[in-house]
């Protein structure tokens, strides 16, 4: 069936239901809006201009659609209306079928009545009916009551003539006329002259001749491949085009099966070079989605990696990397960490191996969720390390019935040149306390807090370097997987699983020796 003028079912957008916005209740204490002092005549003229501009745009759009439809109109067909085709008709009335509908056997999809020009005959396993109705205006208004002999002439006499029943009605016995009583109850249908159809398992798994099939749609091409036919495990591919001649591809979607790397889908935007790879559960590092640009390589590229946070020990669920920023999102962590943001400065070019030329870190910020077991003044909400300014900024969570949170700013101490020790003074901390009764921290407490923050800063930088290394490892692994793609074979697939096949042959050989 020619589907080059119909839209691909995979590209049809789902109808979005627009929720009606509820009316806002008027409050007599609300401030009334100012009066509209504009001229009603000017407002009316502006609305008229907007309407005229909208009508002009709609007219241009309709004319363009009409021009495209005229170009896509098929050439005159000499055999139009003369070809014979068979399809499936499902009658309403039983199995909760509300209305009659058709199934196109070449596609397996439900189609409307306007797809067909007319109906000559109907048949099933019991009888054969000839259509006596006029089909010059299509089959949209045709009656399918096969019990009406004025519209459908049956070939084999039978008492059980199918009637079109309405949903919810119960079956009842129709009184037989005198002529129907004389009809023979058993009318044998002629025997079939077709041999029994036997389809081997290998041919059934191919799904189509030679294991592949191409379907052309309107500005799209859909390719189907049998499982294990393609070396990379591809089972289908959909390509969108910008023109009807299918010469300018703009987007490609590929589906995969049985891959050891758990790749299930790859979507490529051929205009922006954006690639989105989706993986199944069970992959190493729990990677579920990888978004990148094929024209960008190395550490300066922009990419987004999504993970299964419940399958990782660190709870990482998303990592977003740009040339100047690294953002990580976490979930279900014991330390209540939800987000880490690392800012980089411009890298200084150096001669030598690229491994030692890491991107310099300028700022690290960590965000934490609320821990109910700790008071809000002591529970950190945002922790920022300003490496270039040698400062550490802490913002705590909001207390109940408060609109401002407590903050602390620490200056990193400088080591003494004589003894190599740090010097701590009260001027190195600047605080804002919401509660006036809060006690001033002692010098020893300030020293312990600053030293613990310095250690935490080093751990944050180490974690950023570990994340960068993990990104490089994932990219290297993906490159190797695409070069040498491996497919998994079920142990029950004895035709492809060499281990299971050899074991079966060994069992058969031993059974023959014991005889």
N, C-alpha and C positions, 0 to 999 in steps of 0.2 A: 504494500500500500504506500502510495506517495504521500509523505509527510513533510515535504520541503516547504510547504506554505503554512504549516501549523507550528505553534510554539512548543518548544521542548518541555515535557512535564517536569523535568528537574529544575527548570528556571522559573516556573510559575510561582509567584509570591503568594503567601497565604494572606487571606483577607483579614485585615486588622479591624477589630471591633472598637470603634471609638466610644469611649465612655462619656456619657452626658455629664457635664459639670453641674453639680447641684447649685441651687440658688443660694447666694449668701444672705444670711439673715440680717435684716437691717437692725441697727442699734441706734436708739434715739440719742445716745451719748457720743456717737461718732461725729467727727468734724465734717460739716457739710462742704462739698466741693464748691469752688468758686463758680459763679454764674458764667455761662458761655455768652460772651458779648459779641461774637462774630455775626455777621450778616447771614440770615437764612438763605438769601438769594445767592451769596457767594458760595455757601456750603453746597447748595443745590447744583451750581455750575461746576464746582470741583468734582462732585459725585458723577455728574454727566460726563466730564472729561475722562475720569477713571473708567467709567463703563464703556465709553467709545474706544479707549485704548485697549481694554480687555477684549472687546468684540473684534477689534482689528487683529489682535494677536491670535484669537481663536480662529478667525477666518484664514489667516496665513497658515496656521497649524493644520486646519482641515484641508486646505488646498495641497499642502505638502504631503499629507497622508493619502489624499486621492491620487496624487502623482506617483507616489511609491506603489500604491495598489495597482495602478495602471501598468507600471513597469513590471510588476511581479505577476501580472495576469498571464495565465498559461496560453500557449498557442492553440489555435483551433484544432480540435480532435475529430478526425473523420469517424472514429468508432465511438463517439460520445453516446452513451445510453444503450449501446449494443453489447457491451461486455457482460458476461455472467459471473456473478460473485456469490459466495455463500458466507453467511455469518450467523450468529446465535441470537435468538429472541427469547428473553425471559419474561413470561407472562406474570402479571400481578395477580394477587389473590391468595397465594399460598406462601408459606415460609416467611411471612411478614414482609412481602414485597409490595410496597405501596403503589407502584406504577410500572408500566412496561418499559423495558430498556433493552438496548442492544449491546453485544460484546463483539468487537472486531477480532477475529481469530489471528490475524497477522501481527497484531500488537498486544492483544490481551487486555485492552483498555475499553472502558464503557464509552460509547459514543452516542451522539444525539441523532434524531431521526432525519435531520436535514443532510446527513452525510451520504444518504442513499437516495437513488432516484425512484425506485419502485420495487415491488415485491411480486414475484410470479407465483411461487409455491412455498408451502411450509410442510415440514414432515418431522416426525419423531419416531420412536420405536414401535408405535401402534398403528399409525395411519399417515395419510398423505392428503394435503389440502391444496386446492387451486384457488388463487385469489380472483374473485369476480368483480373487484372494485376498481374504480378509475384511479390511475396513478399519475395522471398528466400534471397534477399540481403537487407531487411529492407524496410522502407517506405520513406527514405530520398529523393529519386528521383521520387516519385510517382506523377502522374498527377491527379489533382482534378477538371478537367473540366467535370462536371456531364452531360453536353450535348453531350459528345463523347460516343456514344453507343458502340464503340469498346472497351472502357476501363470500362465503368459503364453501366450495364444493368438495366434498370428501370423495376419496376413491374407493375405500374399502368400507362396506357397511359395518357399523358397530353401534352397540347400544350406549356405550359410555362415551358420549360426545362431550369434549371439554367445553365448559362454560366459563366465561369471565366472571369471577366472583369478586365481590368487594371485600376489603379487609374487615374482619370481625364477624362476617356472616357465617353461619353454620351450614354444612352440607345437608341437603335433604333429597329424598328420592322423588324423582319426577315421574308422574304417571305415564305409563307406556301406552302409545296409541296402538290401534289394531295392526297397522302396517309394521310397527317396530317389533311386535310380538312374533311376526313371521320371519324376522331376520335371524340368520344363523348366528349363534353365539360365538362360534369359533371361526374366525377368518384368518387363515394362515398367510403370513407375509411371504413373499418370494425369498428364496435363499440367497445369501450373499455370494457374489462371485469373486470376492477379494480374499486372498489368503490371510492367515493370521499374521499380524504385524509383530515382529520380534526385533527389539532394539537392544543391541549389546550395551553393556555398562560403559565401555569406553566412548561409544557414540553418544550416549546419554549425557556423559560428563562434558563432552565438547560443547553442548548447548546449541551449536549452530554449525553449518558446514565449514570444515577446515578449522574449527575452533575459534573463529572470529567473525564479527559482523559489524557493518557500518550503517548507521541510520542518519539520514540528512534531515535536519529541521530548518526552520526559518532562522537564519543567521547563527546556526549551531550545527555541530557534528558530534554524534555520540557513537563511540566505538566500544564493542563488547568483546572480551577475550575469555576463553575458557581457563579454568584454574590450572596452574602449573604450565600453561602454554608460554607465557612470557617469563624470561629469566629473572626479572625484577619482581615477579608476583603481581603484576598489574592485571586487574580483572575488568576495568572499564575506564574510559577517558572521555571527558566532555570538553569540547573546545568551542568558545564563543567567538563570533566574528563581528566586525563593525559594518560589513556590507553583505548583501544577499548573494554575491558571487563566491563567498567563502574564501577570500584572498587576504583579508586583513585580520589575523587573530588578535584578540585583546585579552582573553582570559582562558585558562586551562585548569581543569579539575581532574585529578587522577585518584582512583581507588585501588587499594592493594589488599591481598590476603596471604596468609601463611608465611609472613616474613618473620625471621628471627629477631630483627630489630624492632618489631611491633609497630612498624609504620602502617597506618591504615588509610591515610588520605593526604594528598598534597595539592594545594591550591596556589596557582601562580598567576599573578597579574602581569601580563606581558607588556603593559604600558609603563607601570611604575617599578617593575622588577621585584615586587613584593611577593615573598614565598611564605606560605603557612603550611607547616607540617603537623599532622595530628597523629599521636601514638596511642596504642592501647595500654591497658594495665599490665604491669609486670616487667616493664623496661628498666634497665639499669639507671640508677639515680632517680627513678620515678618520674622521668620526663614525660609530659603529656602533650605539650604543644610547643612548637618552635617557630617563631616569626622572624624573618630576616629579609635582607635585600640582596639579590644575587649579584648586583654590581658593586657591592661593598664587601671588602675582605679585611681580615686582621682585627686588631683590638679597637680600631677607630670606627668600626661598623656599628650600626644601630640594630639591636635585636631584642626580642622578648621571649623568655622561656617560662613556661608554666609547668608546675610540678604537682604531684599528688602529696600534699603536705602531711597527710596521715600516714604515708608510707616512708617518710624520711625521719631520721632521728632529730634533725635540727628544725623540723616543722616548716621548711621553706616551701612556699606555694607559688611565688612568682619572682622572677628576676628580670629587670629591665635595664639594658645597658646602652648608653650613648657615648660619643667621644668625650663628653665632659661630665658625665654623671653615671652612677651605678645605684639602682634602687632595688631593694629586696623586701618582700612582704612575707611575714611569718604568721603561723596560727598554732594555737594550743601548746604554747611553750610555758615551762615552769617559771621562767623569769619574766613572763608577761611582755616580752619583746614582740612588737607587731610590725615594725618597719625600721629599716636601716638605709640611710641616704649618704652616699659617698660622693663628694665633689672633687674633681681633678683640676689641676692647672695645666697649662700648655707644656707639652713635653719638650725638653731640651734635646736636640739632636746630638748624638754622640757616635763616634766611630767605634765599632766593635760588635760583639754579639748582641742580638736583640733581647736576649733573656735578661740581661742586667739593666736594660733601659726601660724600667717600669714607669708607669704613669705616676707623677707625683701627686700625693693626696693633699688637698687644701683644707677640706672640712669633712667631718664625719658627724652625722646626727642620727640618734636612735630615739624611737618613739615606743612608749610602753603603755599598756592598758592598766586600768585601776586594779590594785590589789587590796581587797577589803580588809585584810588582816593588818595592814599598816596604816597609820594616820595619814591623812591627805597631805599634811605639811612635810612628811618624810617620804612619801611615795613619789618617785620621779616619773614625770609624764614625758619630758623631752630633755635629752642630754646631748649637748653640742660641744664638739672639740674643734676649736679654731687653731689649727696648727701653725699658720703663718703669724697669727697675732699672739700666740702662746697664751691662749685663754681657754677656759672651760666654763660653759654656761649651763645651768640647771634650772628647769622649770618644773614645778610640782603640780599635782592634780588640784583641782578646785575643791574647796571644802563646801559642805552643805550651807546653803543660804549665803553664798559668796559669789561675786562676779569677777574677782581678780585672784590670781594664783600667786603663791610665794615663789620668789626667784633667788638664785645665788649665782654669782660670777666670781670665778677664781682666776688668779694669775699664777702661771707656772713659775716656780722658784728657779733661781739661777744657782748653780753649784759654786761653792767657794773655791778660789784658786789655791788656798793654803792647805786646807784639810780635806777638800773634796766632798764637803757636806753641804746640805741645802740649808738655806736660811728662811725661816717662816716668820712673817709679821702679820699683825691684824689688818694692815693696809692691803694685803693681798686678797682679801675677800670683800665683796660688796653684796649686801643682801637686802631683800625686801620681804618683810614678814607681814602677813595679813593680820595675825593676832598680835596685839600690842603687848600681851603678857609673855611673849616668847623670850626665852633667855638668850643672852649674848653668848655665842660659843667661845669656849676657852681655846688657848693657843694650841694645846695638845690635840684637841679635837679637830682643829683646823688642819694641823699637820697630818693627822691620820686620814682625814678626808681627802686632802690634796694628793697624798701618796697613793691612796687607793684609786683615785681618778686617773692618775698618771699610768698606773698599771692597766686600768681598763682601756685607756686610750691606745696603749700598745696592743692589747688584745683585739681592739676594733680594727686597727690597721692590719694586723695579721689575718683577721677574718676576711677583710677586703681582698688581700692578696690570695687567700685560699679560694675565694669566689672567682677571682680572675683566672686562677689556674684551672678551676673546674670548668669554666667556660671554654678555655683552650682545649681541655681534655674532651669535652663533648663535641667540639668542632672537629677535632682530629678523629674521634671515633665515627662521627657521621660521614666524614670523607672516606674512611676505610670501608664503612658499610656500603656506601654507594659504589665503590670500586669492585667489591666482591660481595654481591648480594647472595644471601643464603636463605633458603625456604625450609620451613618445618614440614615434616610429613607425619601423619598420624600412624600410630602403631597398628591400627586396624586397616590401613591402606596397604595391603600386601603387594599390590602391583608396583608401588613406588618406593615403599620402605624396604631397602635392601636387607637390613638386619632381620626384619620379620620374614622376608622372603627366604633368606638362607636358613632361618630356623625352621620354617615350614618344610623346606626341602630335606633338611636333616631328619626331621621327625618322620617324613614319608619314607626316607631311605632306611631308617632303623626299623620301621614297621614291616618293610618288605624283607629285611634280613631275618626277622624273627619268624616269618612264615615258613 
